Amino acid sequence: MRYDSFAKELAAQNIFVYGNDHRGHGETAKMANSYGYFSDERGFEKVFQDMRTLTTIMENEHPGVPIFLFGHSMGSFLSRRYIQLFGNKLSGVVLCGTGGNPGIMGKIGIMIASREKKKNGSKTPSPLLNKLTFGSFNKAFRPNRTEFDWLSRDERQVDKYIEDPMCGGIFSTGFFFDFLSGLETVHNKKNMRSVPLDLPIFLISGTKDPVGGKNGKGVLEAFESFKQVGIKDVSYKLYEDSRHELLNEINKDEVQRDIINWINNHF
């Protein structure tokens, strides 16, 4: 697991940790032979419903214990949908490596994904959509050592990512259609207003994270959107020069400390 050190640090602070193995990712994908694919229908919805199932397990195993949700990258967008529907089940949420509303580019991506689904099938990898979504992420780091320099300044972590057969592959047309459609749902203003106003939210990102945009532009957009709908306790921190995977960055100790302090302050 790429986040073992973070989980161990939380456990050392007497914080129980549960990891969600998303559909199309990790061991779940390996068992189902469905890498980079969510579901035949309503994939995005099924993934965050899986998250709700895990929360129910946690509630049953630790009744009355406050539950905090940590969502990174794709998980941050799933978490943003999760809190629109089930935010009242949580004591707080940390959104790491998130971004802003893709707007018209997102709509174009949905159209392309829909066309590719009909032409090639939902489970077919899509190099075109991969290039359109992730292709520009490394531009800011030229001359780059690898295709994934945008992940972290820690070269060892980048190499571990590249060497992991469950990382870095090209996702399916179905995934891109589900995910981009899910982003539209997440950014729908009516849905945004359904987040509990008293739910504490902490956004963290690196200033060099391409998912969050230049200097965290998309992160600040997300922060402002939460403020506009009336969230009472929403804050953010941008880490100078850090890239996408904050938990695998050279300043990961600082990041972990900030997350743990925030959780402890919101018990």
N, C-alpha and C positions, 0 to 999 in steps of 0.2 A: 504493500500500500504506500502511496506517495505521501500520506499524511500521518504515518505512524508516530512520528516524533511529536506532533501536535496532540494526538490522542493520548500518548503517554504522559505528556505534560499536564493535560487536563485531569487525567486519572490521578496523577501525583498531588493534585490540588483537591482531591476528593470530589471530582465531578465525573459522574458516570457518562460514558461515551457510547453512542450507537452510530454506526455508519450505514448510510443508505446505499445499497448497490443498485443503481438505476438500470432500468431496462436498456438494452443496447450497449451496456458498459460492463466492464469487469467480469466477475465469475458468472453473474446472471446471463450475460451475453454468451459466454463460453458454453454454458450448459444448454442454452436454447439455440445455439448456432445463429445468433441474430446480432452480430456486432454492428453497431451504428444504425440500429433500427428499433423503433419503439413498439408499434402495433399496427395491425391492419386498419383499425379505425380509432379515431380520437386518441392518438398516441400521447400528446402532451397532457391531456386530462388524466389518462391512466397512470402516467408517471407520478403526478403529484397526489393522485389517490393512493398509490403505493406508499408514498410518504406518510399519508394519513394512517394507513394500516400499521406502519412502523410506530407511529406516535401512540396508537392504541395499545400496542404491545408494551411500550414504555410505561404508559399510564397504569397498566395492569400489574407490571412487575415492580413499579415504584409509586404506589398511590400517594397522592398529595405532594409529590416532589416537583418543584418548578422545572419546566422544560424550556430550554433555549434552542433555537434552530440556527445552525450555521450553514449558509449556502455559498458555494464558490462557483464562479463562472456560470456555466449553464445552470448549475444548482442554485445560483443566486436568483435567476429569473423564475425558476420553478418555485423557489421560496417566496418570491413576490406574489405569485399567484396563490400559493398556499395560504399566505396570511390574509388574502382577500376573502377566503372561504373559511379558514379554520384558525384565524389569528387569535380568537378568544381562548384557544387551547394552550397558548404559549405565554411565557413570561418575558420573552424578548427574542429578537432576531438579529443576527449579524450577516450582512450582505457583503461578500468579498469578491472583488473582480467583476462587478456588475457594469452596466452601461446604460445609455439613454435610449430614447425611442428612435428606431431606425427610419421611421416615417415612410417616405415614398420609396426609398430603397428596399425597405422591408416588403412593401406591396409588390414591387417588381420581382423580388426574390420568390415570393409566394406564387406568382404567375409562372415563373420559370420552373419552379419545383413541381407545380401542378402539371405543366406540359410534359416534363421529364417523367413524371409518374405514369402518365397515360402512355407515353411512348416506350419506356424501358421497364416499367414495373417498380413497385414501391421499395423493393429490397436491393435494387441495383445501385452500387456506389456511384456518386455523382462528382467526378473531377471538376466539372464546370461550376457547380454550386460551392464546392470546396474552395475553389480559386476565388470566387466572388465574395465569399464570407471571410476566409482566413488568409487569402492570398496576399493581402497588403500588409499583414501584421508585422512582417520582418523588415519592411522598407526603412523604418527609422533606425535600424541597427546595421545598415550597410557600412563597410564590408562585413557581412555576417559570417560567422564560423559554421553555422548549421542553419537548417530551415526553421529551427525552433528557438533561436536566440531571444525571441520576444517573451519567452516564458520566465526567464530568470537570469540574473547576472552570475549566478553560481553555475559554472560550466559542468560541474559534476552532476548537478541535478538535471541539467539539460540532456546530458549524455545518458543518464538513467532513464529519462523519458523516451529517448530515441531507441534505447536497447529493449524497452518493455514492449512485448508484442501486443499488449492491450492498449497501447497509447499511439496516437499520431496517425491512425488510419483514416481513410476517406469514408465518410458517412453516406448513408443511402438517400435517395430522392425522397423517400417517405419521411426520414428523419428531418430533412431540411423543410419539407412542407409542414410537418407537425410543429417544429420548433419556431419557425418564422410566424406561423399562424398563432402559436401560443404567445409570442411577443406582442402581437396586436391585442390579444385578450388582456395581457398584463397591463398594457398602457391605455386601455380603455378607461376614460375618466369615471364612468359610472362604477366600474369595478374597483378603481383606485379608492373611491369614496367608501368602499365596504371594509377597508382595513380598520380594525378597532383603534379609536383615537388615543387610547391609553397604552397601546403596545409600544414598548421601547424599541427603537430601530437604530442600529449602528452600521454605517457604511464605511468600508475601508478599501483602499486601492492604491496602486503605485502611480506616480505621475507619468511613468513611461509605459503604462499598461495600454496597449492598443484597443482593448475591449472597452475601456473607460474613456477613450478619446484623449486627445492632446491635453496634458495637464489636468486630467480628470474631468474634462468637460461633461461627459455623459453621466459621471457619478454625481456631479453637482446638479445636473438636471434632475436626476432621480431624487436627490435630497430636497430640491425645491418643490418637486411634485408632491412629496410627502408633507412638506410644510403647508402647501396650498390646500390640501384636503383636511388639514387641521390636526395632524399627528402632533401630540404634545411633547414627546420626548424622542427627537430624531437628531442624530449627530453624525459627523463624518471625520475621517482622518485620511489625508493623502500623504504617502511616504515618498519623499523626494528620490527620484531616479529609480525607484523599484519598478519591476515589471509585473507580469500577470500573476504568477504563482507566489503570492506573498508568503505563504507558509513554507516555501522552498527557496526563499530569497536569502541573500547574505545578511540581511537584518531580521531574519525570522524570529530571533529571540525577542526583539523589541515588539514585533507584531503579536506574538503569542502572549507576551506580558500585557499588552494593551487589551487584548480580547478577554483575558482572564480577569483583569481589573474591572473591565466594563461589566462582565457577568456578575462578579462579586458585588459590585455597586448596585445591581438591579435585583438582587434576591429579595 
